[in-house]
Amino acid sequence: MSRIWYTRCPAPTPFGIAAQKGWLQQEFAADGIDVKALQDADDVLVRRSHFTHSQPWSFRQGGNIPALWARAQGSDTRLIGLSWVDEFQALITLDRQLDATPHALAGRRFGFPRSTRAGGVVDFHRATALRGFSSLLNALGVQFEDIDFVELPHTPRGLDGAKPAGDAPLDAWLDAQRSHEFARETEALLRGEADVVFVKGATGLDITNLLNAKILIEIGAQPNRALHANNGTPRPLTVDAQLLRERPDLVERVLARTLAAGDWAQGHVAELASYVGREVRSAEHWVERAYPGGLHRQLTIGLDPHALAALSDFKRFLFKWGFIATDFDFDAWVEPAPLAAALERRRAFAVSTA
């Protein structure tokens, strides 16, 4: 083989750090293996693999909804690692008099985003909002039937557009493809189309403060941490199963570099905030506040049983609400061998250099 493909979401992940720092390219340079981002491909079907994970010889770490949806669609992938970064998730309003009580919220309009983009890819923004509503309203003792959902149709930019001509930087092109994550929710609040919307992450906290919005409730009020699971929590690292079958050694090496990125994060707190700020398009000030508990300590890769259980439960949520059309065997999707091999490699190296 001569090329490995990868993709990442604009989010804090150890795999993203390894990719941004060029460590994956460095790892395989001596082997004559090119490492290339899906977004660099000329073929639109290759770029769409960011969502479908259909491209052979590829890795992906990012939002878990597309990863779960792709597996349910039949994509032959394996889950080889997870990172769990606690992030800001909240219901916000511009009505300063609105209280976070079942009585006050009854009959209120909750803005519910709906993608109008054709192409058959899962509407992960809508699924994310529904999960946020479900978890946060549950913490308040409010049922779905007590509120009014207001559709917020929007057409997000995607990866189907033509690549820029010449040597335009990839990051500049990706930035042009993404409007603000919560632009439609912001519009709905400002136009009076909705009373309450769901936001999350650094961009969500940023827009909350820009609007001087009132936070009705944050995810920290939900004591069941499994219900914190949403598109960004946890974030799975998946790999094309053909690559894993034919070259498990390469998969192990990618995991070793991803583990090293987690080590780097723990010793470079300020640089990490700067990196994540660029990645999510938000100021470091909001990055530091949107990911509580020490972001530098959370960028690890593993297969924690509690994180796996939370992701499996979230899969059932997506199936229940029709975001994935077919269920699948979650345990069979998980492949722990590559991570175990990468961790053993680290242990052996530590012993040899002691």
Order of alpha helices (4+ residues) and beta strands (2+ residues): beta-alpha-alpha-beta-alpha-alpha-beta-alpha-beta-beta-alpha-beta-alpha-beta-alpha-alpha-beta-alpha-beta-beta-alpha-alpha-alpha-alpha-alpha-alpha-alpha-alpha
